[in-house]
Amino acid sequence: MTDLISDEVVLFIDEATITRKVQHRAEERIQINVLSIRGLEQETTMSKLINLPFASVVWREFKFLFVAGGTYGFYHTKAWTAVTVINYFVMYSTMLFTMSVLVYTIYLLRDNIGYMSQALHALIISFVAMTASSTLTINRYKVEKFIVFFEDPWSLCEYSRNDFFEKLLKETQKKKNRLIVTWFLIYGICGVIGLLQSVINTVCGTQSELTNVNGAWLILHFIMWWPEDITASTGAWIRAFLVQSLYVYFCVMMVTASVVFAFTGMEQILDQVKLLIYGIKTLDRRAKDMFQQKFPGSDMKYMEKEYDDCYYECLVQNVKHHHKMIKWIETLLDMASLPIAVPFYGGAVLLGMAMITIMEKDDPRVGPKFLAASLAFSEAYNMYLLCDVGQRLENLSQELYDTLYFSRWHTRSPKVKKTIQIMRVGCQKPYLFTAGKLLVLNMSLFADLVNSAYSIFNLKSASDNLENK
């Protein structure tokens, strides 16, 4: 009897041991599967980065703009490598030389705020252009990570193949094309005005009798010191003319390329937020379609649990889409935060210097005033559009939160309720486009910039009034 009991105990212990081993092996298999899935996802992402013909994607989306603007060079062939290297060399050499000359010009004109504001304005624009180009060039890998987003915007969720999203993508494509044309026109007009200042002054009869002020030449496209006497030699004037012309050309190309890339990326993200909102609003329809695919010919009234499972699966798709979208926003900000921040940090100074140049009485020439007005418009318009995109993202974030709240979650199963509530908590804090991790892009920021620029102008006016007294 004792032996029989002991055998049963041993058998029970062996069965328990076997059960634990089976559970342990099952857990190991689950962990291996999870790791393999994660590894497959990472491998898929890396394969996209390795195998994706980035040059083809960039050419399809932006043509030659990225190469000319120093945003993303082409190195896929020897010919394109030569073009890219030569372009970078000429561009950075011209920009750095002109910037150093402008710094010295500002020093020479430090006692004449009217003339100094013109040189300072040109210098700040060059800082904006150089920061955008150099940052995106250094962060080439981050740019390529975001280019994947341009190549396959449908990959973020399973429900992207629909007429609603296709219409959004077409509208974004049209916006991008309009933006390229618009910014070429705006910055091109600014460049032409800058190059034709002497002609404008002659036509308007406002030529200055002075040729230079403290060594800074007034008879160039824009006021600038030059190491040679440009009145004594035609060659010296041509050299100064070519340097300033190249400077204007590269500023136009660099700023246009960076602005178009930033705006297009932001619009793509806004499209994803709109698609997510659309996916939540159409949860019932998507769940019904999934139910019909899994159980063709069945009646949902008699299979409520199966329908609820389909609804939950569609909701999980929204959650995954939400997570991926947040990562893309972080990728964009990680890549473009600094180039976007520079024009905002100097935006008030840019607008203030432009207003000072326009109202300056010591300089009778109309050309610099036309140039300052056109540059002020382009800079204000640029910052307005950036702030508008940021404001639209905030508004869509609030709409996403409201859509989740009004999704009739209280009538669903406990697991659906819990998932929606967790997602609502994740959407409670609005998405933000930030510049330099400090400035939040919205219309409030734009109003502050305009007020700051006006304050700089008022300070100059008050200073002039005190001097006149």
ROZATI-291328 format. One record per residue (C-alpha): y, x, z; chain. Coordinates in steps of 0.25 Angstrom, whole numbers, plus 2048, in hexadecimal, padded with zeros to 3 digits. Last residue first. Example, Ala and Ser with C-alpha at 12.3 -4.5 7.8 and 13.67 -1.06 7.14 Angstrom:
<nodes>
NODE   y   x   z chain
NODE 7FC 837 81D     A
NODE 7EE 831 81F     A
</nodes>
This chain:
<nodes>
NODE   y   x   z chain
NODE 9D2 840 78A     A
NODE 9CB 843 77D     A
NODE 9C1 84B 785     A
NODE 9BD 840 78E     A
NODE 9BC 836 782     A
NODE 9B3 840 77B     A
NODE 9A9 841 787     A
NODE 9A9 832 788     A
NODE 9A5 831 779     A
NODE 99A 83B 77B     A
NODE 995 834 787     A
NODE 995 827 780     A
NODE 98D 82D 774     A
NODE 982 832 77E     A
NODE 982 824 785     A
NODE 980 81E 777     A
NODE 974 827 775     A
NODE 96E 823 783     A
NODE 970 814 780     A
NODE 969 815 773     A
NODE 95E 81D 779     A
NODE 95D 813 785     A
NODE 95C 807 77B     A
NODE 951 80E 773     A
NODE 949 811 780     A
NODE 94A 802 784     A
NODE 945 7FF 776     A
NODE 937 806 779     A
NODE 932 814 778     A
NODE 92E 818 787     A
NODE 934 826 789     A
NODE 92D 82F 793     A
NODE 920 833 78D     A
NODE 927 83B 782     A
NODE 92A 82F 77A     A
NODE 922 822 77F     A
NODE 91B 817 777     A
NODE 917 80D 782     A
NODE 90B 804 784     A
NODE 90D 7FA 78E     A
NODE 907 7FA 79C     A
NODE 8FF 7ED 79E     A
NODE 8F6 7F0 793     A
NODE 8EB 7F7 79B     A
NODE 8EC 7ED 7A6     A
NODE 8EA 7E2 79B     A
NODE 8DE 7EA 796     A
NODE 8D8 7E9 7A4     A
NODE 8DB 7DA 7A5     A
NODE 8D5 7D8 797     A
NODE 8C8 7DF 79B     A
NODE 8C7 7D8 7A8     A
NODE 8C8 7CA 7A1     A
NODE 8BE 7CE 797     A
NODE 8B4 7D2 7A1     A
NODE 8B6 7C6 7AA     A
NODE 8B4 7BC 79E     A
NODE 8C0 7B6 797     A
NODE 8C9 7AA 79A     A
NODE 8D3 7B2 7A2     A
NODE 8D5 7BC 796     A
NODE 8DC 7B2 78E     A
NODE 8E3 7BD 786     A
NODE 8F1 7BA 78B     A
NODE 8F1 7C6 794     A
NODE 8EB 7CF 789     A
NODE 8F6 7CB 780     A
NODE 901 7CD 78A     A
NODE 8FC 7DB 78C     A
NODE 8FC 7DE 77D     A
NODE 90A 7D7 77B     A
NODE 90F 7E1 786     A
NODE 90A 7ED 77F     A
NODE 90F 7E7 772     A
NODE 91D 7E7 778     A
NODE 91C 7F5 77D     A
NODE 917 7FA 76F     A
NODE 923 7F3 769     A
NODE 92C 7FA 772     A
NODE 927 807 76E     A
NODE 928 804 75F     A
NODE 936 7FF 761     A
NODE 93A 80C 769     A
NODE 934 815 75E     A
NODE 93C 80C 754     A
NODE 949 80D 75B     A
NODE 947 81C 75D     A
NODE 946 81E 74E     A
NODE 952 814 74B     A
NODE 95B 81C 755     A
NODE 957 829 74F     A
NODE 959 824 741     A
NODE 967 81D 744     A
NODE 96C 829 74C     A
NODE 968 832 740     A
NODE 970 829 736     A
NODE 97C 829 73F     A
NODE 97C 838 742     A
NODE 97B 83A 733     A
NODE 986 831 72F     A
NODE 98F 837 73A     A
NODE 98B 845 735     A
NODE 990 842 727     A
NODE 99D 83B 72B     A
NODE 9A4 848 72E     A
NODE 9B0 846 738     A
NODE 9AA 84F 743     A
NODE 9B3 84F 74F     A
NODE 9B3 840 750     A
NODE 9A4 83E 754     A
NODE 99F 830 754     A
NODE 993 831 74B     A
NODE 990 83F 751     A
NODE 990 839 75F     A
NODE 988 82D 75B     A
NODE 97D 837 755     A
NODE 97D 83F 761     A
NODE 97A 833 76A     A
NODE 96F 82E 761     A
NODE 968 83C 761     A
NODE 96B 83E 770     A
NODE 965 830 773     A
NODE 959 833 76B     A
NODE 956 841 770     A
NODE 94B 83D 77A     A
NODE 947 831 770     A
NODE 947 83B 764     A
NODE 93E 844 76C     A
NODE 934 83A 772     A
NODE 92E 835 765     A
NODE 929 843 762     A
NODE 925 845 770     A
NODE 91C 839 771     A
NODE 916 83A 763     A
NODE 908 840 766     A
NODE 905 83C 774     A
NODE 90C 82F 771     A
NODE 903 82C 765     A
NODE 8F6 830 76C     A
NODE 8FA 827 779     A
NODE 8FC 81B 770     A
NODE 8EF 81E 769     A
NODE 8E8 81F 776     A
NODE 8EE 811 77B     A
NODE 8E9 80B 76E     A
NODE 8DB 810 770     A
NODE 8DB 809 77E     A
NODE 8E0 7FC 779     A
NODE 8D6 7FC 76D     A
NODE 8CB 7FE 778     A
NODE 8D0 7F2 780     A
NODE 8D1 7EA 773     A
NODE 8C3 7ED 76F     A
NODE 8BE 7E9 77E     A
NODE 8C5 7DC 77C     A
NODE 8BC 7D9 76F     A
NODE 8B0 7DD 777     A
NODE 8B4 7D3 782     A
NODE 8B6 7C8 778     A
NODE 8A8 7CB 772     A
NODE 8A2 7CB 780     A
NODE 8A9 7BE 783     A
NODE 8A3 7B8 776     A
NODE 895 7BC 77B     A
NODE 898 7B6 788     A
NODE 89D 7A9 782     A
NODE 891 7A7 779     A
NODE 88F 798 779     A
NODE 89D 795 775     A
NODE 89E 7A1 76C     A
NODE 895 79B 762     A
NODE 88C 7A4 75A     A
NODE 88B 7A5 74B     A
NODE 88D 7B4 74B     A
NODE 88B 7BA 759     A
NODE 890 7C8 758     A
NODE 89A 7C6 74C     A
NODE 89E 7B8 751     A
NODE 8A1 7BE 75F     A
NODE 8A9 7C9 759     A
NODE 8B2 7BF 752     A
NODE 8B3 7B7 75E     A
NODE 8B7 7C3 766     A
NODE 8C2 7C7 75C     A
NODE 8C7 7B9 75B     A
NODE 8C8 7B8 76A     A
NODE 8CE 7C6 76C     A
NODE 8D9 7C3 761     A
NODE 8E5 7C5 76A     A
NODE 8DF 7D1 770     A
NODE 8DD 7D8 762     A
NODE 8EB 7D4 75E     A
NODE 8F1 7DB 76A     A
NODE 8E8 7E7 767     A
NODE 8EC 7E7 758     A
NODE 8FB 7E6 75D     A
NODE 8F9 7F2 766     A
NODE 8F2 7FA 75A     A
NODE 8FE 7F6 751     A
NODE 907 7FC 75B     A
NODE 8FF 809 75B     A
NODE 900 80A 74C     A
NODE 90F 807 74D     A
NODE 911 813 757     A
NODE 909 81C 74D     A
NODE 912 818 741     A
NODE 91F 81A 74A     A
NODE 91B 828 74E     A
NODE 916 82D 741     A
NODE 923 827 73A     A
NODE 92C 82D 744     A
NODE 925 83B 743     A
NODE 925 83C 734     A
NODE 934 837 733     A
NODE 939 841 73E     A
NODE 932 84D 737     A
NODE 936 849 729     A
NODE 945 846 72C     A
NODE 946 852 735     A
NODE 93F 85B 72A     A
NODE 949 856 71F     A
NODE 956 858 728     A
NODE 951 866 72C     A
NODE 94E 869 71E     A
NODE 95C 865 719     A
NODE 962 86D 725     A
NODE 95B 879 721     A
NODE 95E 877 712     A
NODE 96D 875 714     A
NODE 96E 881 71E     A
NODE 968 88A 713     A
NODE 970 884 708     A
NODE 97D 887 710     A
NODE 979 895 712     A
NODE 976 897 703     A
NODE 984 891 6FF     A
NODE 98A 89C 708     A
NODE 997 89D 70F     A
NODE 998 88F 714     A
NODE 98A 88F 71A     A
NODE 98E 89A 723     A
NODE 980 89E 728     A
NODE 979 89C 735     A
NODE 97A 88D 734     A
NODE 97F 883 73F     A
NODE 97D 875 73D     A
NODE 984 868 73A     A
NODE 97D 85F 731     A
NODE 97B 85F 722     A
NODE 983 86C 722     A
NODE 993 86D 721     A
NODE 995 86C 730     A
NODE 990 879 733     A
NODE 98E 87D 742     A
NODE 996 88B 745     A
NODE 99F 885 74F     A
NODE 9A2 879 746     A
NODE 9A0 87B 737     A
NODE 9A5 877 72A     A
NODE 9B2 870 72F     A
NODE 9BA 868 726     A
NODE 9B1 85D 728     A
NODE 9AD 854 71C     A
NODE 9B0 845 71F     A
NODE 9B4 840 711     A
NODE 9A8 835 711     A
NODE 9A2 83B 705     A
NODE 9A4 849 70A     A
NODE 99E 846 717     A
NODE 992 83F 711     A
NODE 990 84B 708     A
NODE 990 855 713     A
NODE 987 84C 71B     A
NODE 97D 84B 710     A
NODE 971 853 717     A
NODE 972 84B 724     A
NODE 974 83E 71C     A
NODE 967 841 714     A
NODE 960 844 721     A
NODE 964 837 728     A
NODE 960 82F 71B     A
NODE 953 836 71B     A
NODE 951 833 72A     A
NODE 953 824 727     A
NODE 94C 823 71A     A
NODE 940 82C 71E     A
NODE 93F 823 72B     A
NODE 93F 816 723     A
NODE 935 81B 719     A
NODE 92B 820 723     A
NODE 92E 813 72C     A
NODE 92B 80A 720     A
NODE 91E 811 71D     A
NODE 91A 810 72C     A
NODE 91E 801 72D     A
NODE 916 7FE 721     A
NODE 90A 805 727     A
NODE 90C 7FE 734     A
NODE 90D 7F0 72D     A
NODE 900 7F3 726     A
NODE 8F9 7F7 733     A
NODE 8FE 7EB 73A     A
NODE 8F8 7E2 72F     A
NODE 8EB 7E9 730     A
NODE 8EB 7E6 73F     A
NODE 8ED 7D7 73D     A
NODE 8E3 7D6 731     A
NODE 8D8 7DB 739     A
NODE 8CF 7E8 73B     A
NODE 8D5 7ED 748     A
NODE 8CA 7E5 751     A
NODE 8C1 7F1 754     A
NODE 8CC 7FA 75B     A
NODE 8D3 807 759     A
NODE 8CD 80B 74C     A
NODE 8D6 802 744     A
NODE 8E2 80C 744     A
NODE 8D9 816 73C     A
NODE 8E1 820 734     A
NODE 8EE 81E 73C     A
NODE 8E8 820 749     A
NODE 8E0 82C 745     A
NODE 8EF 832 742     A
NODE 8F1 831 751     A
NODE 8E6 83B 754     A
NODE 8EC 844 749     A
NODE 8FA 844 74F     A
NODE 8F3 848 75C     A
NODE 8ED 854 755     A
NODE 8FA 858 74F     A
NODE 901 858 75C     A
NODE 909 865 758     A
NODE 90D 85F 74B     A
NODE 911 852 752     A
NODE 919 859 75C     A
NODE 920 862 752     A
NODE 924 857 749     A
NODE 92A 84E 753     A
NODE 930 859 75B     A
NODE 936 85F 74F     A
NODE 93C 852 74A     A
NODE 942 84E 757     A
NODE 948 85C 75A     A
NODE 94E 85C 74C     A
NODE 955 84E 74F     A
NODE 95A 854 75C     A
NODE 960 860 754     A
NODE 967 857 74A     A
NODE 96E 84F 754     A
NODE 972 85B 75C     A
NODE 979 861 74F     A
NODE 980 854 74D     A
NODE 984 853 75C     A
NODE 98A 861 75C     A
NODE 994 85D 752     A
NODE 99A 852 75A     A
NODE 997 859 768     A
NODE 9A0 865 764     A
NODE 99F 86F 770     A
NODE 990 871 76E     A
NODE 991 874 75F     A
NODE 98C 882 75E     A
NODE 981 87F 768     A
NODE 97D 872 75F     A
NODE 97D 87B 753     A
NODE 974 885 75A     A
NODE 96A 87A 75D     A
NODE 96B 875 74F     A
NODE 968 883 74A     A
NODE 95B 883 752     A
NODE 957 875 74D     A
NODE 959 87A 73F     A
NODE 950 886 740     A
NODE 946 87E 748     A
NODE 946 872 73D     A
NODE 946 87B 731     A
NODE 93A 884 736     A
NODE 933 878 73B     A
NODE 933 871 72D     A
NODE 931 87D 725     A
NODE 925 882 72C     A
NODE 91F 874 72E     A
NODE 921 871 71F     A
NODE 91B 87E 71B     A
NODE 90F 87B 724     A
NODE 90D 86D 71F     A
NODE 90E 870 711     A
NODE 904 87C 712     A
NODE 8FA 874 71A     A
NODE 8FC 869 70F     A
NODE 8F8 873 704     A
NODE 8ED 879 70C     A
NODE 8E6 86B 70F     A
NODE 8E4 863 71C     A
NODE 8F0 869 723     A
NODE 8FA 85E 723     A
NODE 905 85E 72D     A
NODE 908 852 736     A
NODE 916 850 73C     A
NODE 91E 85A 735     A
NODE 926 850 72D     A
NODE 922 855 71F     A
NODE 913 854 723     A
NODE 914 847 72A     A
NODE 91C 840 71F     A
NODE 913 845 713     A
NODE 90C 837 713     A
NODE 90D 82F 720     A
NODE 901 826 721     A
NODE 8F8 82B 716     A
NODE 8FC 839 717     A
NODE 8FA 839 726     A
NODE 8EC 833 724     A
NODE 8E8 83D 719     A
NODE 8ED 849 722     A
NODE 8E5 843 72E     A
NODE 8D8 843 726     A
NODE 8D0 83E 732     A
NODE 8C3 847 734     A
NODE 8C7 84E 740     A
NODE 8D0 844 747     A
NODE 8C6 838 744     A
NODE 8BA 841 748     A
NODE 8C1 843 755     A
NODE 8C3 834 757     A
NODE 8B4 832 753     A
NODE 8B0 83D 75C     A
NODE 8B8 838 768     A
NODE 8B2 82A 766     A
NODE 8A4 830 764     A
NODE 8A6 838 771     A
NODE 8AA 82B 778     A
NODE 89D 824 773     A
NODE 894 830 776     A
NODE 89A 830 784     A
NODE 898 821 786     A
NODE 88A 823 780     A
NODE 887 82F 789     A
NODE 88C 827 795     A
NODE 883 81B 792     A
NODE 877 824 790     A
NODE 879 82A 79D     A
NODE 87B 81D 7A4     A
NODE 86E 818 79E     A
NODE 867 825 7A2     A
NODE 86C 822 7B1     A
NODE 867 814 7B0     A
NODE 859 819 7AB     A
NODE 859 823 7B6     A
NODE 85D 819 7C0     A
NODE 852 80F 7BB     A
NODE 847 81B 7BB     A
NODE 84B 81E 7CA     A
NODE 84A 810 7CE     A
NODE 83D 80E 7C7     A
NODE 838 81B 7CE     A
NODE 83C 816 7DB     A
NODE 835 809 7D9     A
NODE 828 810 7D5     A
NODE 829 819 7E1     A
NODE 82B 80D 7EA     A
NODE 81F 806 7E3     A
NODE 816 812 7E5     A
NODE 81A 813 7F3     A
NODE 817 804 7F5     A
NODE 809 806 7EF     A
NODE 806 813 7F7     A
NODE 80A 80B 804     A
NODE 800 800 800     A
</nodes>
